[in-house]
């Protein structure tokens, strides 16, 4: 059954999601703090609202896809939740911080709004083609209720229910921690191998088929070897997410020495390059320190 969807956030990820919701037959009203996004929204067949509260008015579902915790906090005052239709649900697809999201969840529930977190795995192309991965936290009943809408942006096998509130956000942050940690460790290993006289292409292929193989080695090294530092996400956002997950480890009393090292490296990269786009800029910093590029 088609829903009335309020979408807050129509950037790199929100824009293709907006189009997919419309294509699936849902009525979508969208808002973004950047008025210039209105044209893209209307081109997708959705309506543009002048505010988040206006977008939420009478909607059955509120979907948020904003850059991070501070934007989520700013986008979701009480007025947005109170504007939704009775029995509405809020689906947060932001890579949010669990502590920030908890406050917002309590705010939503105070207005009778059910909550589901579903941070995204994948990039804009995955969003456009309906192959995103969703790391879901919340009750199974709310997830089942939302599956018809979520089917517009992904397939059932790509929806992972991680547990109760906070588990979806934590899973996404852990995945990012491990990916950026693998990138850094692989960069160091390749620089050492190159300096020791090992051919980079041979080394990559050997690593890919070994116990040290990973999706990063098999899928992403070709981009690095071509000088592509994957400018699909901001270095400042990467740093912030790593800071959140290391803080969570500290708060929960689990070891975080390696996580701290990954965070420190990305902080140095941020200080060196600034808040620019590039998921592999920490490796670029390692190349700079070594005085050589990882190019076959």
N, C-alpha and C positions, 0 to 999 in steps of 0.2 A: 504494500500500500504506500503510495507516494507521501512524503513528509514535507512539511514546511520547514526549511532549513535556514537558520541564521549562521552565516560563516564570517568569523572575524579573523582577518589575516589572509591577504591574497598576494603573497610574495612568490618566491620560486616554487614553493610546494603548494600553497593555497590556491594559486591560479589554476593549475591543472586539476586539482581536486574539485574546484568549483565547476569546471567544465564537465567532469565525470558525474557529479551529482545531478547536474541539469540533464545530461544525456540519459541518465537512468530514470528520468521522469519526475524528479523532485523539484519543488518550487524553492528557489534559492534567493536569499537577499544577503548581500555581502557588504562588509565595511572593512576599511583599512585606514590607518592614520595618514597614509599618503594619498591625497585626492587624485593624483595622476593615475592610480590604479583603477579608477572608475571605468575607463574605456575598455580595459581588458575584461572587467567583470561583465559589462553589458555585451561585449562581443561574444562571450560564452553563453549568453542567453539568460543570465541572472540579473536581478535588480540591484541597484546601488543604493545604500542607505547613508545618510550624513553622519551617523554615529552608531556605536555598538548597541546602544539602547534601542535606537530606531530599527536596527536590523533584527533585534531579538523580539520585537513586538509581535506577540501571537504565534511565535515559532514553536514547533513541536520538538525540534532538536537544535541545540547550539553547538557548533563545531568551532574550536579555536585552533589556529595554526600560526602562532606567532613565534618570533625568534627565540625567546627565552623567558626565564622566570620574571624578570622585571617588567617585560612587556605584557605578560599574562596578568600580573598584578594590576597594572595600569588599565588593562582592557576590561576588567571584570569587577566593576563596582556593584553594589547591591542592586542598583537600578536595572542592570542588564538581566539579572536573574529574575527579578520581580516582573519584568516585561514579558517573560516567556509564557506560553500557554500552560494551563494546569496540567500536571503530569509530565512535563517536559523532561528531557535528558540533556546533560552537558557532556560532550565528548571532547576531551582535550588531547589533541595530537601534537602538542608542543613538546619539545625536549625539556621538560620542566624539572625543577628541583622538588624533591618530595616534600620538603618542609614548607615551601611556598604553596605547593598544590594542596597541602592539607588545610591550610587556612582558607583557600578558595573553595575547597570541597565543603567545608563546614558552612561557608557563606551560601553556597548553592543549596545545600540540604536544608538550611534554615528557611528557604523559600519553597520547599517541597520539590526541588529539582533533583532527579537522580543523576549520578555521576559515573562516568567511565573514562579512564585514561587509556589512550592508545597512541603513544609516541611512535613515530614513523621510522622504519628502516628502509633506506633507499634514497634515490635522488629524484630530481624533477622528471627525468625520462621514465622512471618507474611509476611515478605518480600519474603521468600522462597515459601510460599503457596499462594501468591497473595491476601492477605487480609489486606494490609496496608490501613490506612486512609490518605487521602491527603487533606491538608488545603490550598486551592489555592487562590492566589492573582494575579490579572492581568485582562486583558480584556476578556470578554466572547468569543470574536471571536478567540483569540489565544488559549483559553482553548478548544473550539470546534475543532480547528485544531489539537490539541495535544491529543484528546481523544483516537484515535486509538493506539497511543503509550502507553498512560497511562493504557489502558485496559490490557496491558501485566503484570502489577504489582498490579492491584486491580480491583474492580467491580464498576460500575457506582454509586451505592448507597453509596459508601465509598468516593466519591469525593465531597468535600464541597467547593463551590465557595464562598469565604468570602467577596469579593469586589475587589477594585482596588489594586495597588501596595502597599505592606507593610502589608496588612490585613491578609494574610496567615501566615507570620512570627509571627505577633502579636498574632494571635489565638493560634499557637503552643506554644508560650511562656506563654500565659495565662493558657492553659491547664496544662502545666508543673507546673506553680506556684500553681494552685489549688490542683494538685495531691500531690505535696511535702508538701503543707500546710495541707492537709487532713492527710497525713502520720504522720506529727509531732503532730497535734492535737489529732489524734487517739492514738498515742503512749503515750502522756501525760495522756489521759483519762484512758487507760488501766493500766498504772502504778499506777495511783491513785486507780482505782477499785481493782486491785490486792492487794495493800497495805491495803485497807479497808476490805479485806476478801471475795471479789466477785470472784467466779471461772471464769477463763479467757475464757474457752470454752462457758460457759453459757452466759457470758457477750458479747462475740463476736456474738453469735447467736441472742441474744436479740437486740443488736445494729443493726444487719443486717436487722431485720424485723421492725425496728422502724423509726421514723422520722429522726433519725441520720444515717440511713443506706446509704451506698454509694458503688460504685464499689470497692473502696479500701477495705472497710470492708468485703464485700462479696467475693472478688476475691483474694486479696493480703495478707490478714492477715495469711492465712495458711502457706505461705512461711516464714513470720516473726516468727511464732510460731515454725517452724522447724529449726530456726537458719539461714535461707537463707536471706541475705540482698540484694538480686537481683543484682548480679555483672554483669549487662549487660550494664552499662553506668558509666562513670567516675565521681567521686565526684567533681573534678575540673570543668568539663563541666557543671554539675548541678549548681554549684556556679556561673559560668560565665553567664549562662542563666538567673538565678534569678537576677543577677546584672543588666543585660540588661533591663529586664522588670520593675524592680523598678526604674531604671534610666528613662525609658520611662514615667512612671507615674509621676515622678518628673518634667520632661520636659513639660508634657502636663497639669500639674497642677491638677491632681486627687489625692485623698487620698491614702496613701500607708503605713499606720502604720502596718497593718498585713503583707503585703508583705515584709516590712523591717524586721519584726520579723523572718519570714521564712528565709530570706537571712542571718541574723545574726546567726541563728542556724546552717545553712549549712556552714557558714564561720568558726564557731567554730569546726564543724565536720571535715572540711578540714584541719584546723590547728592541730587537734588531730590525724587524720588517714592518712593525706597526699593525694596525687592525685591518689587514688586507685579506683577500680571499686566497686560500691555498691550504689544502688538507695535508700536504707533504712539506710544508715550509720548515718544520723541525728538521727534516732530512736535508733540506737546503742549507740550514745552519750547520749541520754536521759536515756537509761538503765544503762549506766556506772555511770551517776550522781546519779541515784536512788539506785545504788548498787544492782540491781536485773535484771534478764532477763525475758522477756515476753515469758515464756514457760509454756504451760498448764501442 
